[in-house]
């Protein structure tokens, strides 16, 4: 049986996948600046007889299969880390001031492992598997860059899957949660507000225009969007995370810069909030004789899970791991453990792919709190249960092969 073979073979690859994960973990790189990571991934693929290809700014694609007619299924792993100083205490901790605090090193190692599995079964693949190793997920730019560079073409991709490891989940390590149809991750937008005033001596505020006062009122007024302008069912989060101004306690500065983000689950709410941020910032600043300039930076749309992909992925993962280690969101909610887990608060730029081809996101439990995996993603002390590495590789490979087989 294919499921038993894939699982057994992935377990035999565990030590290799573990070594690759730790190498990646010790050498984290961020954004598009992934020279060493890209070289490492390319070498691993080349050594197993797979030809990697560049895609955009430090993205990698590779093709396995194609010996039999069929469709094209894409598997995605992100490669970038975060600008976080690691404090996990593991023996293989990074020492360069950056950290794989979101598990992207796990994803990359698992997909390399899946490539080994798929290569060994290449003659059995009923179509083609395309690998997507993506940069710059944390800044929501890598996926779109790869799409713009032809990711979904030559050969044309018919469906796609991503896996994300999750620390601190109340499930046995290696449990897979299949996203429900529809939106599972919100759109994300980053914005900056520059408040322009007129600096002066702190003892003579009447001779200037205080941008700090205006910025403080802008921050407070923006909270009214959620409190008074959204309906009860319109889920959204607006956060101001930075506010910077001045260098002396007795001087009113010329400008204040504020930085924030929003998370929304539908495009109409997203557009409305962005419009209101600009209107509130500009009018509030004007009330204090200042001026506000609002600009939006990188972001990503909602991640949409295809209904057919959700149903099939659940079936395939259960075939591979058994019912006790694979759950749908609906099951978790029915058991009282889902906590409306159909939606995550974290955004994911695989969303760009999900708006182009039928896609599915899987969550792989990688550490229970009661076993010492207490910290969440993006925390400098987060750790992931490495025992799930071979499971992730098996899920990647088996899901791709089964989907292609049924088409």
C-alpha positions in Angstrom: 0.0 0.0 0.0 1.3 3.4 -1.0 0.4 5.0 2.4 2.4 2.4 4.3 5.4 2.7 2.0 5.5 6.5 2.2 5.2 6.6 5.9 7.8 3.8 6.4 10.2 5.5 4.0 9.8 8.9 5.6 10.6 7.5 9.0 13.8 6.0 7.6 14.7 9.5 6.3 14.2 11.1 9.7 17.9 11.5 10.6 18.6 13.2 7.3 15.6 15.5 7.6 16.6 16.3 11.2 20.2 17.2 10.2 19.0 19.4 7.4 16.5 21.2 9.7 19.2 21.9 12.2 21.6 23.2 9.6 18.9 25.6 8.4 18.0 26.6 11.9 21.6 27.5 12.8 21.9 29.7 9.7 18.7 31.8 9.5 18.3 34.5 6.9 15.5 37.0 6.4 13.3 38.4 3.6 14.8 38.0 0.1 18.3 37.9 1.5 18.6 34.1 1.5 21.8 33.4 -0.4 23.1 30.6 1.9 19.7 29.0 2.4 19.0 29.0 -1.4 22.4 27.4 -2.1 21.8 24.8 0.5 18.3 23.9 -0.9 19.6 23.8 -4.4 22.5 21.5 -3.5 20.2 19.1 -1.6 17.9 18.9 -4.6 20.7 18.5 -7.1 22.3 15.8 -5.1 19.2 13.7 -5.4 18.9 14.2 -9.2 16.3 17.0 -9.2 17.1 20.2 -11.2 16.2 23.4 -9.2 15.3 26.5 -11.1 15.4 30.1 -9.9 12.1 31.9 -9.7 12.0 35.6 -8.8 14.2 37.1 -6.1 15.6 34.0 -4.5 12.7 31.7 -5.0 13.3 28.1 -6.1 11.1 25.7 -8.1 11.7 22.1 -9.1 9.8 19.5 -11.0 9.4 15.8 -10.1 7.4 13.3 -12.2 6.0 14.2 -15.6 6.8 10.7 -16.9 3.1 9.8 -16.9 0.3 12.1 -18.3 -1.7 14.0 -15.7 -2.1 17.3 -13.9 0.3 19.4 -11.9 0.2 19.6 -8.0 2.3 22.2 -6.2 3.8 21.8 -2.7 5.1 24.9 -1.0 7.6 25.6 1.8 8.8 29.0 3.0 12.5 29.6 3.8 12.9 32.9 5.5 13.4 33.6 9.2 12.7 36.6 11.5 14.9 39.4 12.8 14.6 37.9 16.3 17.5 37.1 18.7 17.1 33.4 19.6 16.6 32.5 23.3 15.3 29.0 22.9 18.2 27.3 24.7 18.6 24.5 22.1 22.1 23.2 21.3 21.7 24.3 17.7 20.4 27.8 18.3 21.2 30.6 15.8 23.8 33.1 16.9 23.5 35.8 14.2 20.6 37.8 15.7 18.0 36.1 13.5 15.8 33.1 14.2 13.5 30.6 12.6 10.9 31.5 15.2 8.0 30.6 12.9 9.1 27.1 11.8 10.1 27.9 8.2 13.2 25.8 8.7 10.9 22.9 9.5 8.9 23.5 6.4 11.9 23.6 4.1 13.5 20.5 5.6 10.2 18.6 5.3 9.7 19.6 1.7 13.3 18.5 0.9 12.4 15.2 2.6 9.2 15.0 0.5 11.3 15.5 -2.6 13.4 12.4 -1.7 10.2 10.4 -1.3 8.7 11.7 -4.5 11.9 11.1 -6.5 12.0 7.5 -5.3 8.4 7.0 -6.6 8.8 9.2 -9.6 7.7 6.5 -12.1 4.4 6.1 -10.1 3.4 9.7 -10.1 0.3 10.2 -12.3 1.3 13.7 -13.5 3.7 16.2 -12.1 4.7 17.6 -8.7 6.0 21.1 -8.6 8.1 22.3 -5.6 7.9 25.9 -4.4 10.6 27.1 -2.0 9.6 30.6 -1.2 11.5 33.6 0.3 10.1 36.6 2.1 6.9 35.1 3.6 7.3 37.1 6.8 7.0 40.4 4.9 4.3 39.1 2.6 6.2 39.6 -0.6 7.8 36.3 -1.7 4.7 34.5 -3.0 3.5 37.4 -5.2 7.1 37.9 -6.5 7.3 34.2 -7.5 3.8 34.3 -9.2 4.9 37.4 -11.1 8.0 35.5 -12.2 6.1 32.5 -13.7 5.6 30.2 -10.7 2.2 28.9 -11.8 3.3 28.4 -15.4 5.5 26.0 -17.4 4.0 23.6 -16.3 0.7 25.3 -15.4 -0.2 24.5 -11.8 -3.7 22.9 -11.1 -3.7 22.8 -7.3 -1.5 23.6 -4.4 -0.9 22.7 -0.7 1.1 24.2 2.1 1.8 22.9 5.6 2.5 25.1 8.7 3.9 23.7 11.9 2.3 25.0 15.0 3.9 25.1 18.4 1.9 25.1 21.7 -1.1 23.2 20.2 -3.1 20.9 22.5 -2.7 17.9 20.2 -0.3 15.1 20.0 2.8 16.0 17.9 2.2 14.9 14.3 -1.5 15.6 14.4 -2.7 17.3 11.2 -5.6 19.8 11.1 -7.2 20.4 7.7 -8.5 23.8 7.1 -12.3 24.1 6.4 -13.4 25.5 3.0 -13.3 29.3 2.8 -11.1 31.8 4.5 -8.7 30.4 7.1 -6.2 33.3 7.5 -6.9 37.0 7.3 -5.7 39.6 4.9 -2.8 41.7 6.3 -1.9 45.3 5.6 0.9 47.4 7.1 0.7 51.2 7.2 2.6 54.2 8.3 1.3 57.5 9.4 3.6 60.6 9.3 2.3 63.5 11.4 3.8 66.8 10.4 3.8 69.7 12.8 6.2 72.6 13.6 8.9 72.1 16.1 9.6 74.6 18.9 11.0 74.9 22.4 8.9 73.1 25.0 8.5 76.2 27.1 6.8 78.0 24.2 4.3 75.5 22.7 2.2 78.3 21.3 4.9 79.1 18.7 4.8 75.7 17.1 2.4 72.9 16.1 2.7 69.8 18.3 2.6 66.6 16.2 2.7 64.4 19.3 -0.6 65.7 20.6 -2.1 65.1 17.2 -0.6 61.6 17.0 -1.9 60.6 20.4 -5.4 61.6 19.4 -5.1 59.8 16.0 -4.1 56.6 17.9 -7.2 56.9 20.2 -9.5 57.8 17.4 -8.5 54.8 15.3 -9.8 52.5 17.9 -13.3 53.9 17.2 -13.3 52.0 13.9 -13.6 48.7 15.6 -15.7 49.9 18.5 -18.3 51.9 16.5 -17.9 51.4 12.8 -17.9 47.6 12.3 -20.8 45.3 12.7 -20.6 42.5 15.3 -19.7 39.8 12.7 -17.0 41.8 11.0 -13.8 40.4 12.5 -10.8 42.8 12.3 -7.8 43.8 14.3 -6.1 47.2 14.1 -2.8 47.7 15.9 -0.5 50.6 16.2 2.9 49.1 17.0 5.3 52.0 16.8 5.3 55.7 17.5 8.6 57.6 17.2 9.4 61.3 17.7 11.9 63.7 19.1 15.2 63.3 20.9 15.0 65.8 23.7 12.4 66.1 26.5 12.2 69.9 26.3 11.7 70.2 22.5 8.5 69.7 20.6 9.6 67.8 17.4 8.6 68.6 13.8 7.3 65.1 13.0 5.9 61.9 14.5 6.0 58.6 12.7 3.5 55.8 13.6 3.4 52.3 12.2 0.6 49.8 12.4 -1.1 46.8 10.9 -4.6 45.6 10.2 -6.0 42.0 9.9 -9.4 41.4 8.1 -11.3 38.4 6.8 -13.0 39.9 3.8 -12.0 42.4 1.1 -14.9 44.8 1.8 -14.0 45.3 5.4 -10.3 45.5 4.5 -11.0 48.4 2.0 -13.3 50.2 4.4 -10.8 50.2 7.3 -8.0 51.4 5.0 -10.2 54.3 3.8 -11.1 55.2 7.4 -7.5 55.1 8.6 -6.6 57.8 6.1 -9.7 59.9 6.8 -9.4 59.8 10.6 -5.6 60.5 10.6 -5.9 63.4 8.2 -8.9 65.0 9.9 -7.7 64.5 13.4 -4.3 66.0 12.5 -6.0 69.0 10.9 -8.0 69.6 14.1 -4.7 70.2 15.9 -3.3 72.4 13.0 -1.0 69.5 11.9 -1.0 67.4 8.8 -1.0 63.6 8.4 0.3 61.5 5.6 -0.8 57.8 5.4 0.9 55.2 3.3 0.3 51.4 3.0 3.2 49.0 2.5 3.4 45.3 1.9 0.4 43.0 2.7 -1.5 40.0 1.5 -5.1 39.0 0.8 -7.2 36.4 2.7 -6.1 32.8 2.4 -9.0 30.9 0.8 -9.2 27.1 1.1 -10.9 25.3 -1.8 -13.9 23.0 -0.8 -12.8 20.1 -2.9 -9.2 20.4 -1.8 -10.3 20.4 1.9 -12.4 17.3 1.5 -9.7 15.4 -0.4 -6.8 16.5 1.8 -8.7 15.2 4.9 -9.3 11.9 3.2 -5.6 11.5 2.1 -4.2 12.5 5.5 -6.4 10.0 7.2 -5.4 7.3 4.8 -1.8 8.1 5.7 -1.9 8.7 9.5 -5.2 7.2 10.6 -8.3 9.0 11.9 -6.8 9.7 15.3 -4.1 11.9 13.9 -6.1 13.8 11.3 -8.9 16.2 12.0 -11.1 18.6 10.1 -11.9 22.0 11.7 -15.6 20.9 11.9 -14.7 17.9 14.0 -12.6 20.0 16.4 -15.4 22.4 16.8 -17.9 19.6 17.4 -15.6 18.2 20.1 -15.4 21.5 21.8 -11.7 21.9 21.1 -11.7 23.9 18.0 -12.4 27.3 19.5 -13.6 28.5 16.1 -10.3 27.2 14.6 -11.6 27.6 11.1 -9.9 31.0 11.2 -6.4 31.9 12.4 -5.4 35.4 13.4 -2.0 35.1 11.6 -1.8 36.0 8.0 0.0 33.9 5.4 1.1 35.1 1.9 0.4 31.7 0.4 -2.9 33.5 0.1 -1.8 34.9 -3.2 -1.5 31.3 -4.6 -4.9 30.5 -3.1 -6.5 33.2 -5.2 -5.0 31.8 -8.4 -5.5 28.0 -8.0 -7.5 25.6 -5.8 -5.4 25.4 -2.6 -5.4 24.0 1.0 -3.5 24.9 4.2 -2.7 22.2 6.7 -1.6 22.7 10.3 0.9 20.2 11.7 0.9 20.1 15.5 4.6 20.4 16.6 4.7 20.7 20.4 2.2 20.4 23.3 2.4 22.9 26.1 2.4 20.2 28.7 5.6 18.7 27.2 7.5 22.0 27.4 6.5 23.6 24.1 4.9 26.6 25.8 5.9 29.5 23.6 4.0 30.7 20.5 5.4 31.4 17.0 7.6 34.5 16.7 8.7 34.3 20.3 12.5 34.2 20.9 12.0 31.1 23.2 9.7 29.1 20.9 10.7 25.5 20.2 9.2 22.9 17.8 8.9 19.2 18.3 11.3 17.7 15.7 9.6 14.3 15.9 7.1 15.6 13.3 9.6 16.2 10.6 9.2 12.8 8.9 5.4 13.1 9.3 5.4 16.4 7.4 7.5 15.0 4.6 5.1 12.0 4.3 2.0 14.3 4.2 3.5 16.5 1.5 4.4 13.5 -0.7 1.4 11.3 -0.2 -1.2 14.1 -0.6 0.4 15.1 -3.9 0.5 11.6 -5.3 -3.0 10.8 -4.2 -4.5 14.0 -5.7 -2.8 13.3 -9.0 -3.9 9.7 -8.9 -7.5 10.7 -8.5 -7.3 13.1 -11.4 
